């Protein structure tokens, strides 16, 4: 799920600025005070999560992308944000609207000593009854380390009365499935921020559905309009945490015995281009890095750290190329290329370096028509990126 909200609260601008200043100073106490003071003043926990913490986290990412803060500072800010969420969550019960969507539906006889439904009975019985999900597992797909959006969703769902198992970042699919068997979840919400996680997201969606549970997905990895969620056959997609909570409260269900989604087979993968590019990743990175030194004279004076970062940039290009081949969508790759152009300019890397890297990769993919077409599309998109100092 994304950290953005569809209904921003302009009245919280001061709280956002106060939280941002605390993160800049790496002052955890001040960060917590900014949020908790607003809570004391009457702002709901959900609004603080989605209209303060979420947008401020997006600002953290933007500052990193612009080169104004480093990776360590970004990690420090994210860690503080996570602890602020915990402080807000530990303030006490945050019941959802009485009797509203997502509110617990426990029997009045369920008192101290009584037990809830056992995992062996819960999931199937609740789905057959047609009621809205009341236990949801929230997790990041295998390899996805950007956990804050999923954490925000988990807290929003708890605030609306759901029983939530939040598994955090980087959850391997076999471990996810084992957890679901043990806990009797009604639905699963999967988060992924980077499109390079689409293959593992696909595996997770398919595995969860194979045991009869519906899957809701969210996060930037699934495209600006959720197009890749449909491609992978997810049962639902949400652009933000509020929309996700509403979908789950409405009773996201997977029909009993539902056939596999027709798009799940992804027939375009039969050409093996995705597989071959993925398998040759290391060789491609090495080839482009070596050839780039001859194509870009400025690299002769690069420090060891600069060369290392160049190799990382090439690796990202290859990974996003593979993701675009998996989704069969050149636009996925062109969006990455134009974004990368801005990042490299902020770091002082000449435009010619990225263009040369794309050309070298395209030459290396002469036997792979889809890969070459995506690289050519990325190269064309690069020429449309405004020069520094010019407006788009």
HELIX and SHEET records of a PDB file:
HELIX    1   1 UNK A   10  UNK A   12  5                                   3    
HELIX    2   2 UNK A   13  UNK A   24  1                                  12    
HELIX    3   3 UNK A   28  UNK A   40  1                                  13    
HELIX    4   4 UNK A   45  UNK A   48  1                                   4    
HELIX    5   5 UNK A   49  UNK A   53  3                                   5    
HELIX    6   6 UNK A   54  UNK A   65  1                                  12    
HELIX    7   7 UNK A   71  UNK A   89  1                                  19    
HELIX    8   8 UNK A  119  UNK A  129  1                                  11    
HELIX    9   9 UNK A  148  UNK A  159  1                                  12    
HELIX   10  10 UNK A  173  UNK A  183  1                                  11    
HELIX   11  11 UNK A  195  UNK A  197  5                                   3    
HELIX   12  12 UNK A  198  UNK A  210  1                                  13    
HELIX   13  13 UNK A  220  UNK A  222  5                                   3    
HELIX   14  14 UNK A  227  UNK A  232  1                                   6    
HELIX   15  15 UNK A  241  UNK A  249  1                                   9    
HELIX   16  16 UNK A  262  UNK A  265  5                                   4    
HELIX   17  17 UNK A  267  UNK A  271  5                                   5    
HELIX   18  18 UNK A  273  UNK A  279  1                                   7    
HELIX   19  19 UNK A  281  UNK A  295  1                                  15    
HELIX   20  20 UNK A  297  UNK A  301  5                                   5    
HELIX   21  21 UNK A  304  UNK A  327  1                                  24    
HELIX   22  22 UNK A  330  UNK A  346  1                                  17    
HELIX   23  23 UNK A  351  UNK A  364  1                                  14    
HELIX   24  24 UNK A  369  UNK A  383  1                                  15    
SHEET    1   A 5 UNK A 163  UNK A 168  0                                        
SHEET    2   A 5 UNK A 135  UNK A 140  1                                        
SHEET    3   A 5 UNK A 187  UNK A 191  1                                        
SHEET    4   A 5 UNK A 214  UNK A 218  1                                        
SHEET    5   A 5 UNK A 236  UNK A 237  1                                        
END                                                                             
